[in-house]
Amino acid sequence: MEEMGVNDNYIQGWVAGFLHNPELEEQRITDEYESGYEDGKEQTDANFANFC
């Protein structure tokens, strides 16, 4: 993902979701983070190309 230039917030969200970490505080959540978190929870990498 990093080599493709995926948004950092998406990557951080994906990792947090994959590891089942708690979400960030509400005021710090971005759309990219939230999408990454959901994809990480589902253990899918199908949508990360949308955030390049």
PDB file of N, CA, C and O in Angstrom:
ATOM      1  N   MET A   1       0.824  -1.196   0.000  1.00  0.00           N
ATOM      2  CA  MET A   1       0.000   0.000   0.000  1.00  0.00           C
ATOM      3  C   MET A   1       0.866   1.256   0.000  1.00  0.00           C
ATOM      4  O   MET A   1       0.590   2.207  -0.732  1.00  0.00           O
ATOM      5  N   GLU A   2       1.915   1.257   0.826  1.00  0.00           N
ATOM      6  CA  GLU A   2       2.767   2.441   0.910  1.00  0.00           C
ATOM      7  C   GLU A   2       3.442   2.730  -0.424  1.00  0.00           C
ATOM      8  O   GLU A   2       3.547   3.888  -0.828  1.00  0.00           O
ATOM      9  N   GLU A   3       3.901   1.684  -1.111  1.00  0.00           N
ATOM     10  CA  GLU A   3       4.571   1.875  -2.395  1.00  0.00           C
ATOM     11  C   GLU A   3       3.625   2.431  -3.452  1.00  0.00           C
ATOM     12  O   GLU A   3       4.068   3.102  -4.384  1.00  0.00           O
ATOM     13  N   MET A   4       2.333   2.163  -3.321  1.00  0.00           N
ATOM     14  CA  MET A   4       1.353   2.672  -4.279  1.00  0.00           C
ATOM     15  C   MET A   4       0.898   4.080  -3.939  1.00  0.00           C
ATOM     16  O   MET A   4       0.168   4.695  -4.716  1.00  0.00           O
ATOM     17  N   GLY A   5       1.319   4.607  -2.784  1.00  0.00           N
ATOM     18  CA  GLY A   5       0.952   5.966  -2.406  1.00  0.00           C
ATOM     19  C   GLY A   5      -0.426   6.081  -1.783  1.00  0.00           C
ATOM     20  O   GLY A   5      -1.079   7.117  -1.907  1.00  0.00           O
ATOM     21  N   VAL A   6      -0.872   5.028  -1.114  1.00  0.00           N
ATOM     22  CA  VAL A   6      -2.178   5.054  -0.453  1.00  0.00           C
ATOM     23  C   VAL A   6      -2.140   6.062   0.690  1.00  0.00           C
ATOM     24  O   VAL A   6      -1.117   6.212   1.358  1.00  0.00           O
ATOM     25  N   ASN A   7      -3.245   6.745   0.911  1.00  0.00           N
ATOM     26  CA  ASN A   7      -3.374   7.757   1.957  1.00  0.00           C
ATOM     27  C   ASN A   7      -2.960   7.177   3.312  1.00  0.00           C
ATOM     28  O   ASN A   7      -3.375   6.078   3.680  1.00  0.00           O
ATOM     29  N   ASP A   8      -2.133   7.934   4.053  1.00  0.00           N
ATOM     30  CA  ASP A   8      -1.635   7.473   5.352  1.00  0.00           C
ATOM     31  C   ASP A   8      -2.756   7.196   6.345  1.00  0.00           C
ATOM     32  O   ASP A   8      -2.681   6.234   7.110  1.00  0.00           O
ATOM     33  N   ASN A   9      -3.789   8.025   6.344  1.00  0.00           N
ATOM     34  CA  ASN A   9      -4.904   7.816   7.269  1.00  0.00           C
ATOM     35  C   ASN A   9      -5.632   6.509   6.979  1.00  0.00           C
ATOM     36  O   ASN A   9      -6.073   5.822   7.900  1.00  0.00           O
ATOM     37  N   TYR A  10      -5.757   6.168   5.699  1.00  0.00           N
ATOM     38  CA  TYR A  10      -6.392   4.901   5.329  1.00  0.00           C
ATOM     39  C   TYR A  10      -5.562   3.733   5.860  1.00  0.00           C
ATOM     40  O   TYR A  10      -6.105   2.787   6.431  1.00  0.00           O
ATOM     41  N   ILE A  11      -4.246   3.805   5.669  1.00  0.00           N
ATOM     42  CA  ILE A  11      -3.360   2.732   6.126  1.00  0.00           C
ATOM     43  C   ILE A  11      -3.447   2.573   7.641  1.00  0.00           C
ATOM     44  O   ILE A  11      -3.555   1.455   8.145  1.00  0.00           O
ATOM     45  N   GLN A  12      -3.401   3.681   8.362  1.00  0.00           N
ATOM     46  CA  GLN A  12      -3.484   3.619   9.824  1.00  0.00           C
ATOM     47  C   GLN A  12      -4.816   3.026  10.271  1.00  0.00           C
ATOM     48  O   GLN A  12      -4.861   2.237  11.215  1.00  0.00           O
ATOM     49  N   GLY A  13      -5.888   3.399   9.603  1.00  0.00           N
ATOM     50  CA  GLY A  13      -7.197   2.836   9.920  1.00  0.00           C
ATOM     51  C   GLY A  13      -7.264   1.355   9.616  1.00  0.00           C
ATOM     52  O   GLY A  13      -7.823   0.577  10.389  1.00  0.00           O
ATOM     53  N   TRP A  14      -6.688   0.963   8.477  1.00  0.00           N
ATOM     54  CA  TRP A  14      -6.705  -0.445   8.089  1.00  0.00           C
ATOM     55  C   TRP A  14      -5.971  -1.293   9.121  1.00  0.00           C
ATOM     56  O   TRP A  14      -6.471  -2.334   9.548  1.00  0.00           O
ATOM     57  N   VAL A  15      -4.796  -0.848   9.515  1.00  0.00           N
ATOM     58  CA  VAL A  15      -4.009  -1.597  10.501  1.00  0.00           C
ATOM     59  C   VAL A  15      -4.766  -1.687  11.826  1.00  0.00           C
ATOM     60  O   VAL A  15      -4.823  -2.755  12.435  1.00  0.00           O
ATOM     61  N   ALA A  16      -5.343  -0.578  12.272  1.00  0.00           N
ATOM     62  CA  ALA A  16      -6.087  -0.570  13.534  1.00  0.00           C
ATOM     63  C   ALA A  16      -7.283  -1.518  13.469  1.00  0.00           C
ATOM     64  O   ALA A  16      -7.545  -2.252  14.423  1.00  0.00           O
ATOM     65  N   GLY A  17      -7.997  -1.507  12.365  1.00  0.00           N
ATOM     66  CA  GLY A  17      -9.139  -2.403  12.212  1.00  0.00           C
ATOM     67  C   GLY A  17      -8.719  -3.857  12.138  1.00  0.00           C
ATOM     68  O   GLY A  17      -9.360  -4.723  12.733  1.00  0.00           O
ATOM     69  N   PHE A  18      -7.646  -4.128  11.412  1.00  0.00           N
ATOM     70  CA  PHE A  18      -7.146  -5.494  11.269  1.00  0.00           C
ATOM     71  C   PHE A  18      -6.746  -6.079  12.618  1.00  0.00           C
ATOM     72  O   PHE A  18      -6.978  -7.257  12.890  1.00  0.00           O
ATOM     73  N   LEU A  19      -6.138  -5.239  13.464  1.00  0.00           N
ATOM     74  CA  LEU A  19      -5.696  -5.682  14.786  1.00  0.00           C
ATOM     75  C   LEU A  19      -6.785  -5.562  15.848  1.00  0.00           C
ATOM     76  O   LEU A  19      -6.557  -5.876  17.017  1.00  0.00           O
ATOM     77  N   HIS A  20      -7.972  -5.107  15.438  1.00  0.00           N
ATOM     78  CA  HIS A  20      -9.115  -4.915  16.341  1.00  0.00           C
ATOM     79  C   HIS A  20      -8.812  -3.923  17.459  1.00  0.00           C
ATOM     80  O   HIS A  20      -9.278  -4.081  18.587  1.00  0.00           O
ATOM     81  N   ASN A  21      -8.027  -2.900  17.133  1.00  0.00           N
ATOM     82  CA  ASN A  21      -7.769  -1.814  18.074  1.00  0.00           C
ATOM     83  C   ASN A  21      -8.995  -0.915  18.143  1.00  0.00           C
ATOM     84  O   ASN A  21      -9.782  -0.884  17.197  1.00  0.00           O
ATOM     85  N   PRO A  22      -9.176  -0.183  19.238  1.00  0.00           N
ATOM     86  CA  PRO A  22     -10.299   0.768  19.304  1.00  0.00           C
ATOM     87  C   PRO A  22     -10.099   1.902  18.300  1.00  0.00           C
ATOM     88  O   PRO A  22      -8.967   2.262  17.976  1.00  0.00           O
ATOM     89  N   GLU A  23     -11.204   2.460  17.813  1.00  0.00           N
ATOM     90  CA  GLU A  23     -11.119   3.577  16.868  1.00  0.00           C
ATOM     91  C   GLU A  23     -10.561   4.816  17.551  1.00  0.00           C
ATOM     92  O   GLU A  23     -10.558   4.925  18.777  1.00  0.00           O
ATOM     93  N   LEU A  24     -10.090   5.743  16.731  1.00  0.00           N
ATOM     94  CA  LEU A  24      -9.623   7.030  17.243  1.00  0.00           C
ATOM     95  C   LEU A  24     -10.785   7.814  17.844  1.00  0.00           C
ATOM     96  O   LEU A  24     -11.949   7.450  17.680  1.00  0.00           O
ATOM     97  N   GLU A  25     -10.450   8.888  18.539  1.00  0.00           N
ATOM     98  CA  GLU A  25     -11.480   9.781  19.061  1.00  0.00           C
ATOM     99  C   GLU A  25     -12.256  10.379  17.893  1.00  0.00           C
ATOM    100  O   GLU A  25     -11.706  10.576  16.810  1.00  0.00           O
ATOM    101  N   GLU A  26     -13.515  10.661  18.116  1.00  0.00           N
ATOM    102  CA  GLU A  26     -14.416  11.095  17.044  1.00  0.00           C
ATOM    103  C   GLU A  26     -13.890  12.296  16.268  1.00  0.00           C
ATOM    104  O   GLU A  26     -14.010  12.331  15.043  1.00  0.00           O
ATOM    105  N   GLN A  27     -13.313  13.276  16.948  1.00  0.00           N
ATOM    106  CA  GLN A  27     -12.859  14.483  16.260  1.00  0.00           C
ATOM    107  C   GLN A  27     -11.607  14.234  15.413  1.00  0.00           C
ATOM    108  O   GLN A  27     -11.255  15.072  14.582  1.00  0.00           O
ATOM    109  N   ARG A  28     -10.936  13.109  15.608  1.00  0.00           N
ATOM    110  CA  ARG A  28      -9.722  12.807  14.852  1.00  0.00           C
ATOM    111  C   ARG A  28      -9.969  11.868  13.680  1.00  0.00           C
ATOM    112  O   ARG A  28      -9.065  11.647  12.875  1.00  0.00           O
ATOM    113  N   ILE A  29     -11.173  11.308  13.563  1.00  0.00           N
ATOM    114  CA  ILE A  29     -11.476  10.349  12.501  1.00  0.00           C
ATOM    115  C   ILE A  29     -11.727  11.082  11.189  1.00  0.00           C
ATOM    116  O   ILE A  29     -12.499  12.039  11.132  1.00  0.00           O
ATOM    117  N   THR A  30     -11.062  10.615  10.136  1.00  0.00           N
ATOM    118  CA  THR A  30     -11.304  11.142   8.793  1.00  0.00           C
ATOM    119  C   THR A  30     -12.055  10.077   7.995  1.00  0.00           C
ATOM    120  O   THR A  30     -12.156   8.926   8.419  1.00  0.00           O
ATOM    121  N   ASP A  31     -12.576  10.474   6.843  1.00  0.00           N
ATOM    122  CA  ASP A  31     -13.263   9.507   5.978  1.00  0.00           C
ATOM    123  C   ASP A  31     -12.313   8.388   5.561  1.00  0.00           C
ATOM    124  O   ASP A  31     -12.700   7.221   5.495  1.00  0.00           O
ATOM    125  N   GLU A  32     -11.057   8.762   5.280  1.00  0.00           N
ATOM    126  CA  GLU A  32     -10.070   7.772   4.869  1.00  0.00           C
ATOM    127  C   GLU A  32      -9.799   6.768   5.989  1.00  0.00           C
ATOM    128  O   GLU A  32      -9.745   5.560   5.755  1.00  0.00           O
ATOM    129  N   TYR A  33      -9.630   7.288   7.211  1.00  0.00           N
ATOM    130  CA  TYR A  33      -9.373   6.417   8.365  1.00  0.00           C
ATOM    131  C   TYR A  33     -10.550   5.473   8.582  1.00  0.00           C
ATOM    132  O   TYR A  33     -10.364   4.273   8.783  1.00  0.00           O
ATOM    133  N   GLU A  34     -11.747   6.017   8.542  1.00  0.00           N
ATOM    134  CA  GLU A  34     -12.945   5.211   8.787  1.00  0.00           C
ATOM    135  C   GLU A  34     -13.088   4.095   7.747  1.00  0.00           C
ATOM    136  O   GLU A  34     -13.424   2.962   8.092  1.00  0.00           O
ATOM    137  N   SER A  35     -12.834   4.415   6.485  1.00  0.00           N
ATOM    138  CA  SER A  35     -12.912   3.399   5.433  1.00  0.00           C
ATOM    139  C   SER A  35     -11.846   2.331   5.633  1.00  0.00           C
ATOM    140  O   SER A  35     -12.114   1.138   5.492  1.00  0.00           O
ATOM    141  N   GLY A  36     -10.641   2.769   5.963  1.00  0.00           N
ATOM    142  CA  GLY A  36      -9.562   1.821   6.229  1.00  0.00           C
ATOM    143  C   GLY A  36      -9.868   0.929   7.415  1.00  0.00           C
ATOM    144  O   GLY A  36      -9.595  -0.271   7.385  1.00  0.00           O
ATOM    145  N   TYR A  37     -10.433   1.513   8.459  1.00  0.00           N
ATOM    146  CA  TYR A  37     -10.776   0.752   9.663  1.00  0.00           C
ATOM    147  C   TYR A  37     -11.792  -0.339   9.334  1.00  0.00           C
ATOM    148  O   TYR A  37     -11.647  -1.482   9.767  1.00  0.00           O
ATOM    149  N   GLU A  38     -12.815   0.019   8.572  1.00  0.00           N
ATOM    150  CA  GLU A  38     -13.843  -0.965   8.195  1.00  0.00           C
ATOM    151  C   GLU A  38     -13.247  -2.071   7.328  1.00  0.00           C
ATOM    152  O   GLU A  38     -13.554  -3.247   7.523  1.00  0.00           O
ATOM    153  N   ASP A  39     -12.395  -1.699   6.369  1.00  0.00           N
ATOM    154  CA  ASP A  39     -11.767  -2.708   5.512  1.00  0.00           C
ATOM    155  C   ASP A  39     -10.843  -3.612   6.321  1.00  0.00           C
ATOM    156  O   ASP A  39     -10.796  -4.821   6.091  1.00  0.00           O
ATOM    157  N   GLY A  40     -10.114  -3.033   7.259  1.00  0.00           N
ATOM    158  CA  GLY A  40      -9.230  -3.825   8.104  1.00  0.00           C
ATOM    159  C   GLY A  40      -9.996  -4.810   8.964  1.00  0.00           C
ATOM    160  O   GLY A  40      -9.569  -5.952   9.133  1.00  0.00           O
ATOM    161  N   LYS A  41     -11.131  -4.376   9.513  1.00  0.00           N
ATOM    162  CA  LYS A  41     -11.958  -5.276  10.321  1.00  0.00           C
ATOM    163  C   LYS A  41     -12.441  -6.450   9.486  1.00  0.00           C
ATOM    164  O   LYS A  41     -12.533  -7.573   9.981  1.00  0.00           O
ATOM    165  N   GLU A  42     -12.751  -6.190   8.216  1.00  0.00           N
ATOM    166  CA  GLU A  42     -13.225  -7.243   7.316  1.00  0.00           C
ATOM    167  C   GLU A  42     -12.071  -8.021   6.691  1.00  0.00           C
ATOM    168  O   GLU A  42     -12.294  -8.990   5.966  1.00  0.00           O
ATOM    169  N   GLN A  43     -10.841  -7.598   6.972  1.00  0.00           N
ATOM    170  CA  GLN A  43      -9.618  -8.207   6.447  1.00  0.00           C
ATOM    171  C   GLN A  43      -9.628  -8.273   4.924  1.00  0.00           C
ATOM    172  O   GLN A  43      -9.308  -9.300   4.326  1.00  0.00           O
ATOM    173  N   THR A  44     -10.003  -7.153   4.312  1.00  0.00           N
ATOM    174  CA  THR A  44     -10.020  -7.061   2.861  1.00  0.00           C
ATOM    175  C   THR A  44      -9.107  -5.933   2.402  1.00  0.00           C
ATOM    176  O   THR A  44      -8.953  -4.922   3.087  1.00  0.00           O
ATOM    177  N   ASP A  45      -8.512  -6.118   1.247  1.00  0.00           N
ATOM    178  CA  ASP A  45      -7.689  -5.057   0.668  1.00  0.00           C
ATOM    179  C   ASP A  45      -8.245  -4.619  -0.690  1.00  0.00           C
ATOM    180  O   ASP A  45      -7.524  -4.037  -1.500  1.00  0.00           O
ATOM    181  N   ALA A  46      -9.503  -4.895  -0.930  1.00  0.00           N
ATOM    182  CA  ALA A  46     -10.118  -4.618  -2.224  1.00  0.00           C
ATOM    183  C   ALA A  46     -10.330  -3.133  -2.494  1.00  0.00           C
ATOM    184  O   ALA A  46     -10.404  -2.735  -3.657  1.00  0.00           O
ATOM    185  N   ASN A  47     -10.430  -2.302  -1.460  1.00  0.00           N
ATOM    186  CA  ASN A  47     -10.787  -0.897  -1.665  1.00  0.00           C
ATOM    187  C   ASN A  47      -9.637   0.085  -1.533  1.00  0.00           C
ATOM    188  O   ASN A  47      -9.837   1.279  -1.758  1.00  0.00           O
ATOM    189  N   PHE A  48      -8.443  -0.367  -1.178  1.00  0.00           N
ATOM    190  CA  PHE A  48      -7.384   0.594  -0.908  1.00  0.00           C
ATOM    191  C   PHE A  48      -6.947   1.376  -2.137  1.00  0.00           C
ATOM    192  O   PHE A  48      -6.408   2.474  -1.997  1.00  0.00           O
ATOM    193  N   ALA A  49      -7.158   0.851  -3.324  1.00  0.00           N
ATOM    194  CA  ALA A  49      -6.785   1.574  -4.542  1.00  0.00           C
ATOM    195  C   ALA A  49      -7.591   2.860  -4.702  1.00  0.00           C
ATOM    196  O   ALA A  49      -7.161   3.767  -5.414  1.00  0.00           O
ATOM    197  N   ASN A  50      -8.747   2.955  -4.055  1.00  0.00           N
ATOM    198  CA  ASN A  50      -9.563   4.169  -4.111  1.00  0.00           C
ATOM    199  C   ASN A  50      -8.930   5.321  -3.349  1.00  0.00           C
ATOM    200  O   ASN A  50      -9.370   6.462  -3.489  1.00  0.00           O
ATOM    201  N   PHE A  51      -7.911   5.052  -2.550  1.00  0.00           N
ATOM    202  CA  PHE A  51      -7.306   6.076  -1.702  1.00  0.00           C
ATOM    203  C   PHE A  51      -5.864   6.379  -2.086  1.00  0.00           C
ATOM    204  O   PHE A  51      -5.089   6.865  -1.262  1.00  0.00           O
ATOM    205  N   CYS A  52      -5.503   6.096  -3.328  1.00  0.00           N
ATOM    206  CA  CYS A  52      -4.159   6.411  -3.828  1.00  0.00           C
ATOM    207  C   CYS A  52      -4.059   7.873  -4.207  1.00  0.00           C
ATOM    208  O   CYS A  52      -3.002   8.325  -4.649  1.00  0.00           O
TER     209      CYS A  52
END
